[in-house]
Amino acid sequence: MIDFSLTDEQKELQKLAKEFAAKEIRPHAEEHDKHGKFPMEIAKKAFEVGLMNLNIPQEYNGTGLKVLDEVIIAEELSWGCSGISTAFAVNHLATAPVIISGNEEQKKKYLDMMTKELTFASYAVTEPQAGSDVAGIQSTAKLIGNEYILNGSKQWITGASVAKWFYVLAKTDPSKGHKGMSAFIVDADTPGIKVGKKEDMMGQRASATHAVTFEEVKVPKANLLGQEGDGFKIAMKAFDHTRPGIASNAIGVARAAMEHAIEYSKTRTSFGVPIAMHQGINFIISDMACEIEASRLLAWQAAWAIDNKIRNTKLAAFAKRFAADTVMKVTTDAVQVFGGYGYSNEYPVAKLMRDAKIFQIYEGTSQVQRLIIAKEIFLR
Ligand SMILES: Cc1cc2nc3c(=O)[nH]c(=O)nc-3n(C[C@H](O)[C@H](O)[C@H](O)COP(=O)(O)OP(=O)(O)OC[C@H]3O[C@@H](n4cnc5c(N)ncnc54)[C@H](O)[C@@H]3O)c2cc1C
């Protein structure tokens, strides 16, 4: 049976997130965007009301929510501001590999930590020379006695300056390509770690993104996730859990842009009528509504599948690809509906268009999603 209705609990969560976004996020979005200000105060409030670390199981004092619950919340928070919501939702990406592959001791230490007090963690995979081509990373980890010695440079690491620990991918056997990659939990205060300056980004400017270097960093053997050689598999599996949420963040931004476009089109007049009366404008808005709805169905389906232990790699790539391309189109069209005013930073849609672009880039570009989909079609 197919049922698209939300449970009472899901409706409550959606309401909580919606109200939080309207009261605590949206009113501060412009200021955080303008000054590239990290939303620490907002994160504190989100933590207090239970809107952070939604993916952590109850055994580790988490909410025990399902991915479907997470995506419902993600859409609302990003509707408020995706730069602000990304600043605290990045914890999902860092903790997903630990939830998937950590042993009991690792989970107790690193997941419990996230729920006790406001704590951030980062996912450190991308390198200056390798983003889409994850197997092309050059960081190495060499086992000497009971410690791995980690060396390498990471690039574009969201939340690095506030992270208490990093999920790091490095090569333990460079001769084996992606099968020689291993995953580690690395405490951020370990000597040899340097976090670079905050990147000056086009959009999602509230979120802090940095380069990170690891020089002769000693990582206890106990912090290896899974077995040596499991790193690539763990990193990719994590995306099956997180991509539906990224898709929903994109949907939240697209919905915000559409709502602004609808309101504006009712009040702006041209040729004696509100521009909403022109078929050229209401076709744009019809397409926005239709593509947002389709994106949401894909995101919910991908989330539902993983919650029901159904392999969702293709569905998660569908959702991420479609929602990312949709938010770019919808926000660009929202600027179009606003005409010249859309191009001004005094109106909200310019920021939304800048924020939208990253969805086609991080957690796998739109091209990479297409590669995944094609691989699923032709090679499975
Ligand atoms: C704001 C921001 C936050 C980020 N946060 C994180 C983070 O927290 N942790 C982390 O590890 N990384 C993070 N990233 C990195 C992000 O995941 C990478 O930028 C992304 O995967 C693309 O890698 P790249 O930048 O090296 O581009 P490249 O891999 O060099 O790609 C360049 C272009 O070529 C295309 N391309 C590459 N290979 C192919 C192919 N085979 N076929 C077709 N087209 C191809 C790409 O789609 C892209 O358009 C972040 C990036 C940004 C900008």
The ligand as an SDF file (V2000), in Angstrom:
LIG
                    3D

 53 58  0  0  0  0  0  0  0  0999 V2000
   30.8500   24.9670    0.1710 C   0  0  0  0  0  0  0  0  0  0  0  0
   31.4170   23.5990    0.0320 C   0  0  0  0  0  0  0  0  0  0  0  0
   31.3230   22.7100    1.1030 C   0  0  0  0  0  0  0  0  0  0  0  0
   31.8850   21.4410    1.0130 C   0  0  0  0  0  0  0  0  0  0  0  0
   31.8870   20.6160    2.1150 N   0  0  0  0  0  0  0  0  0  0  0  0
   32.6060   19.4570    2.0880 C   0  0  0  0  0  0  0  0  0  0  0  0
   32.7990   18.6890    3.2780 C   0  0  0  0  0  0  0  0  0  0  0  0
   32.2890   19.0160    4.3610 O   0  0  0  0  0  0  0  0  0  0  0  0
   33.5790   17.5780    3.2080 N   0  0  0  0  0  0  0  0  0  0  0  0
   34.1760   17.1710    2.0620 C   0  0  0  0  0  0  0  0  0  0  0  0
   34.8660   16.1650    2.0850 O   0  0  0  0  0  0  0  0  0  0  0  0
   34.0040   17.8930    0.9030 N   0  0  0  0  0  0  0  0  0  0  0  0
   33.2490   19.0210    0.8980 C   0  0  0  0  0  0  0  0  0  0  0  0
   33.0930   19.7730   -0.2470 N   0  0  0  0  0  0  0  0  0  0  0  0
   33.7400   19.3340   -1.4660 C   0  0  0  0  0  0  0  0  0  0  0  0
   32.7650   18.8860   -2.5500 C   0  0  0  0  0  0  0  0  0  0  0  0
   32.1930   17.6640   -2.1970 O   0  0  0  0  0  0  0  0  0  0  0  0
   33.5540   18.8680   -3.8730 C   0  0  0  0  0  0  0  0  0  0  0  0
   33.8200   20.2010   -4.2360 O   0  0  0  0  0  0  0  0  0  0  0  0
   32.7990   18.1340   -4.9630 C   0  0  0  0  0  0  0  0  0  0  0  0
   32.7310   16.7620   -4.6950 O   0  0  0  0  0  0  0  0  0  0  0  0
   33.4590   18.3450   -6.3410 C   0  0  0  0  0  0  0  0  0  0  0  0
   34.8160   18.1000   -6.2930 O   0  0  0  0  0  0  0  0  0  0  0  0
   35.8660   19.1600   -6.8990 P   0  0  0  0  0  0  0  0  0  0  0  0
   35.5300   20.4780   -6.3250 O   0  0  0  0  0  0  0  0  0  0  0  0
   37.2190   18.6300   -6.6790 O   0  0  0  0  0  0  0  0  0  0  0  0
   35.5330   19.2090   -8.4370 O   0  0  0  0  0  0  0  0  0  0  0  0
   36.0990   18.2130   -9.5390 P   0  0  0  0  0  0  0  0  0  0  0  0
   35.9820   16.8120   -9.0660 O   0  0  0  0  0  0  0  0  0  0  0  0
   37.4460   18.6840   -9.9560 O   0  0  0  0  0  0  0  0  0  0  0  0
   35.0670   18.4500  -10.7090 O   0  0  0  0  0  0  0  0  0  0  0  0
   35.1030   19.6160  -11.5340 C   0  0  0  0  0  0  0  0  0  0  0  0
   33.9620   19.5020  -12.5390 C   0  0  0  0  0  0  0  0  0  0  0  0
   34.1550   18.3240  -13.3590 O   0  0  0  0  0  0  0  0  0  0  0  0
   33.0190   17.4760  -13.2660 C   0  0  0  0  0  0  0  0  0  0  0  0
   33.4590   16.0940  -13.3240 N   0  0  0  0  0  0  0  0  0  0  0  0
   34.4520   15.5020  -12.6150 C   0  0  0  0  0  0  0  0  0  0  0  0
   34.5740   14.2160  -12.9570 N   0  0  0  0  0  0  0  0  0  0  0  0
   33.6210   13.9670  -13.8960 C   0  0  0  0  0  0  0  0  0  0  0  0
   33.2350   12.8250  -14.6500 C   0  0  0  0  0  0  0  0  0  0  0  0
   33.8100   11.6330  -14.4780 N   0  0  0  0  0  0  0  0  0  0  0  0
   32.2380   12.9630  -15.5520 N   0  0  0  0  0  0  0  0  0  0  0  0
   31.6080   14.1510  -15.7330 C   0  0  0  0  0  0  0  0  0  0  0  0
   31.9400   15.2840  -15.0550 N   0  0  0  0  0  0  0  0  0  0  0  0
   32.9250   15.1710  -14.1420 C   0  0  0  0  0  0  0  0  0  0  0  0
   32.3590   17.8090  -11.9170 C   0  0  0  0  0  0  0  0  0  0  0  0
   30.9970   17.4600  -11.9160 O   0  0  0  0  0  0  0  0  0  0  0  0
   32.5940   19.3040  -11.8600 C   0  0  0  0  0  0  0  0  0  0  0  0
   31.6130   19.9540  -12.6160 O   0  0  0  0  0  0  0  0  0  0  0  0
   32.5040   21.0320   -0.1920 C   0  0  0  0  0  0  0  0  0  0  0  0
   32.5670   21.9200   -1.2730 C   0  0  0  0  0  0  0  0  0  0  0  0
   32.0580   23.1950   -1.1600 C   0  0  0  0  0  0  0  0  0  0  0  0
   32.2140   24.1380   -2.3220 C   0  0  0  0  0  0  0  0  0  0  0  0
  1  2  1  0
  2  3  1  0
  2 52  2  0
  3  4  2  0
  4  5  1  0
  4 50  1  0
  5  6  2  0
  6  7  1  0
  6 13  1  0
  7  8  2  0
  7  9  1  0
  9 10  1  0
 10 11  2  0
 10 12  1  0
 12 13  2  0
 13 14  1  0
 14 15  1  0
 14 50  1  0
 15 16  1  0
 16 17  1  0
 16 18  1  0
 18 19  1  0
 18 20  1  0
 20 21  1  0
 20 22  1  0
 22 23  1  0
 23 24  1  0
 24 25  2  0
 24 26  1  0
 24 27  1  0
 27 28  1  0
 28 29  2  0
 28 30  1  0
 28 31  1  0
 31 32  1  0
 32 33  1  0
 33 34  1  0
 33 48  1  0
 34 35  1  0
 35 36  1  0
 35 46  1  0
 36 37  1  0
 36 45  1  0
 37 38  2  0
 38 39  1  0
 39 40  1  0
 39 45  2  0
 40 41  1  0
 40 42  2  0
 42 43  1  0
 43 44  2  0
 44 45  1  0
 46 47  1  0
 46 48  1  0
 48 49  1  0
 50 51  2  0
 51 52  1  0
 52 53  1  0
M  END
$$$$
